[in-house]
């Protein structure tokens, strides 16, 4: 078995019933800016914030179980990571080969990082 491609968690997707409230909280209380919006600006389906959270609007969500939607994992080598994951008995999802369901139900989205981005991210000591 060869060494796995280096990876890091780039975002955590979370289902929320009141997307507007959560956006205001993360912005006003924690200073996290919007980096990407899916859908209309006035009524987005989902929003990615700088720092990792991805908030997914789900008006029918009735928590607390099932709040976590998926982990977005950046990898230095997408094809190598997909191949390595297949040895672990994960199931590919309809969204694509890079969407994997782990045996306990956790979903992982593998994303190809730009050259050097994974090493740069892993070199940051967040507690320094």
C-alpha positions as CSV (number, residue, x, y, z in Angstrom):
1,X,0.0,0.0,0.0
2,X,1.5,3.4,-1.0
3,X,1.3,6.5,1.1
4,X,-2.0,8.2,0.9
5,X,-2.4,11.7,-0.6
6,X,-2.3,14.4,2.0
7,X,-5.7,15.9,2.8
8,X,-7.5,18.4,5.1
9,X,-11.1,19.2,6.0
10,X,-11.9,22.3,3.9
11,X,-15.6,22.6,4.9
12,X,-18.3,21.1,7.1
13,X,-21.8,21.2,5.6
14,X,-24.6,21.6,8.1
15,X,-28.3,21.6,7.7
16,X,-30.1,24.6,9.2
17,X,-33.8,25.5,9.2
18,X,-33.2,29.3,9.4
19,X,-30.4,30.1,7.0
20,X,-30.7,33.9,7.4
21,X,-30.4,33.7,11.2
22,X,-27.3,31.5,11.0
23,X,-25.7,33.7,8.4
24,X,-26.2,36.8,10.7
25,X,-24.8,34.8,13.7
26,X,-21.6,33.6,11.9
27,X,-21.1,37.1,10.4
28,X,-22.0,39.4,13.3
29,X,-20.9,37.2,16.3
30,X,-17.9,35.4,14.8
31,X,-16.8,37.7,11.9
32,X,-17.0,35.0,9.2
33,X,-17.6,36.4,5.7
34,X,-19.5,34.8,2.9
35,X,-17.2,33.3,0.3
36,X,-19.8,31.6,-2.0
37,X,-23.6,31.5,-2.5
38,X,-25.6,28.8,-4.3
39,X,-28.9,30.2,-5.5
40,X,-30.4,33.7,-5.4
41,X,-28.6,36.2,-3.1
42,X,-32.0,37.1,-1.5
43,X,-32.9,33.4,-0.9
44,X,-29.8,31.1,-1.2
45,X,-30.0,27.3,-1.1
46,X,-26.6,27.1,0.6
47,X,-23.8,29.4,1.6
48,X,-20.1,28.8,2.2
49,X,-18.4,31.0,4.8
50,X,-14.7,31.7,5.2
51,X,-13.3,29.4,7.9
52,X,-15.2,26.2,7.0
53,X,-18.9,26.2,7.6
54,X,-21.2,25.4,4.7
55,X,-24.8,26.2,5.7
56,X,-27.5,24.2,3.8
57,X,-31.1,25.6,3.9
58,X,-33.4,22.8,4.9
59,X,-36.8,24.1,6.0
60,X,-38.0,20.5,6.9
61,X,-35.0,19.8,9.2
62,X,-36.1,18.8,12.6
63,X,-32.7,17.9,14.3
64,X,-30.8,17.2,16.3
65,X,-29.8,14.0,14.5
66,X,-28.8,14.4,10.8
67,X,-27.6,18.0,11.1
68,X,-24.2,17.2,9.6
69,X,-24.6,16.9,5.8
70,X,-21.0,16.1,4.8
71,X,-17.3,16.8,5.2
72,X,-15.6,18.5,2.3
73,X,-12.0,17.2,2.2
74,X,-9.3,18.8,0.0
75,X,-6.8,16.4,-1.4
76,X,-3.4,16.8,-3.1
77,X,-4.3,13.9,-5.5
78,X,-8.0,13.3,-6.1
79,X,-7.7,10.2,-8.1
80,X,-5.2,8.6,-5.6
81,X,-7.6,9.5,-2.7
82,X,-10.6,8.0,-4.5
83,X,-8.6,4.8,-5.3
84,X,-7.4,4.5,-1.7
85,X,-10.9,5.0,-0.4
86,X,-12.3,2.2,-2.5
87,X,-10.1,-0.3,-0.5
88,X,-12.1,0.7,2.6
89,X,-15.5,-0.5,1.3
90,X,-17.0,2.9,1.0
91,X,-19.9,3.5,-1.3
92,X,-19.9,6.0,-4.2
93,X,-22.9,8.3,-4.2
94,X,-24.9,9.6,-7.2
95,X,-23.2,13.0,-7.0
96,X,-20.0,11.5,-8.4
97,X,-17.0,9.3,-7.7
98,X,-15.6,11.9,-5.3
99,X,-18.7,11.6,-3.0
100,X,-18.3,8.7,-0.6
101,X,-20.6,7.2,2.0
102,X,-18.7,5.6,4.9
103,X,-20.1,2.5,6.5
104,X,-21.6,4.4,9.4
105,X,-23.3,6.9,7.1
106,X,-20.9,9.8,7.2
107,X,-20.6,11.4,3.8
108,X,-17.2,12.7,2.5
109,X,-16.8,14.9,-0.6
110,X,-13.3,14.7,-1.9
111,X,-12.1,17.9,-3.7
112,X,-8.9,18.4,-5.8
113,X,-6.7,21.1,-4.3
114,X,-4.5,23.5,-6.2
115,X,-0.9,22.5,-6.3
116,X,0.8,23.1,-3.0
117,X,-2.5,24.1,-1.3
118,X,-2.8,21.1,1.0
119,X,0.8,21.4,2.2
120,X,0.3,25.1,2.8
121,X,-2.9,24.5,4.8
122,X,-1.4,21.7,6.8
123,X,1.7,23.9,7.6
124,X,-0.6,26.3,9.5
125,X,-0.5,25.8,13.3
126,X,-4.0,27.0,14.3
127,X,-3.0,27.1,18.0
128,X,0.3,29.0,17.5
